[in-house]
């Protein structure tokens, strides 16, 4: 069974809380730098859940960054002045955009 989790800024200033959609907060980092685990939650399991959820977020952010970088490179190819008898700017841009779509 997979649970959904989210990470957000808690109402307490300078506290980050990690919440389960089903059970409330699981782990939080306080303004004083303390890591707290909800009553009844094991430290190891809470940490695993936080890391699993963060990995998912990082995967999404990384994918977006990679796509943005490819698009920026492709646009650079398209904006170059033609340096050869054969115009390869569109092919260059298409090849960059196609990377990772195997």
C-alpha positions in Angstrom: 0.0 0.0 0.0 1.5 3.4 -1.0 0.8 6.4 1.0 0.9 10.0 -0.3 3.1 12.5 1.5 3.9 16.1 1.2 6.5 18.5 2.4 5.5 22.1 3.3 6.3 25.1 5.4 4.5 24.5 8.8 2.6 27.3 10.5 5.4 27.5 13.1 8.0 29.9 11.8 11.1 28.2 10.5 9.7 24.7 10.9 9.5 22.2 8.1 7.0 19.4 8.5 6.5 16.3 6.6 2.9 15.1 6.5 1.2 11.9 5.6 -2.1 12.5 3.7 -3.6 9.8 6.0 -2.2 10.4 9.4 -1.0 14.0 9.9 2.6 15.0 10.4 5.3 12.3 10.5 8.5 14.2 10.9 9.5 17.9 11.3 12.6 20.0 11.6 12.2 22.8 14.1 13.6 26.3 14.1 16.1 25.1 16.7 17.3 22.4 14.4 15.7 19.5 16.2 14.3 16.6 14.2 11.0 15.4 15.8 9.1 12.3 14.9 5.4 12.0 15.6 4.3 9.8 18.5 4.0 6.2 17.4 6.1 6.7 14.3 9.5 4.9 14.3 12.5 7.1 13.5 13.8 4.7 10.8 10.4 4.4 9.1 9.7 8.1 9.3 13.1 8.9 7.8 12.6 6.3 5.0 9.2 7.9 4.1 10.7 11.4 4.0 13.6 10.2 1.8 11.3 8.3 -0.5 9.0 11.3 -1.0 12.0 13.7 -1.4 13.5 11.3 -4.1 10.2 11.6 -6.0 10.3 15.4 -5.8 13.9 15.5 -6.8 13.3 13.2 -9.8 10.5 15.6 -11.1 12.7 18.7 -10.5 15.7 17.1 -12.2 13.6 16.0 -15.2 12.3 19.6 -15.6 15.8 21.0 -15.3 17.1 18.6 -18.0 14.3 19.4 -20.4 14.7 23.2 -19.8 18.5 22.9 -20.5 17.9 20.9 -23.7 15.3 23.5 -24.9 17.8 26.3 -24.2 20.5 24.5 -26.2 18.1 23.8 -29.1 17.0 27.5 -29.2 20.6 28.5 -29.3 21.2 26.2 -32.3 18.2 27.7 -34.1 19.4 31.3 -33.4 22.9 30.7 -34.8 23.8 32.3 -38.1 24.3 29.9 -41.0 28.0 29.0 -41.2 27.9 26.3 -43.9 26.4 25.8 -47.3 23.9 23.4 -45.8 21.7 24.8 -43.0 21.8 22.3 -40.2 20.4 24.5 -37.4 16.9 22.8 -37.4 18.5 19.3 -37.4 20.8 20.3 -34.6 17.9 21.7 -32.5 15.8 18.6 -33.2 18.6 16.2 -32.2 19.0 18.1 -28.9 15.3 18.0 -28.2 15.1 14.2 -29.0 17.8 13.3 -26.5 16.4 11.0 -23.9 13.4 10.0 -25.9 14.6 6.5 -26.9 
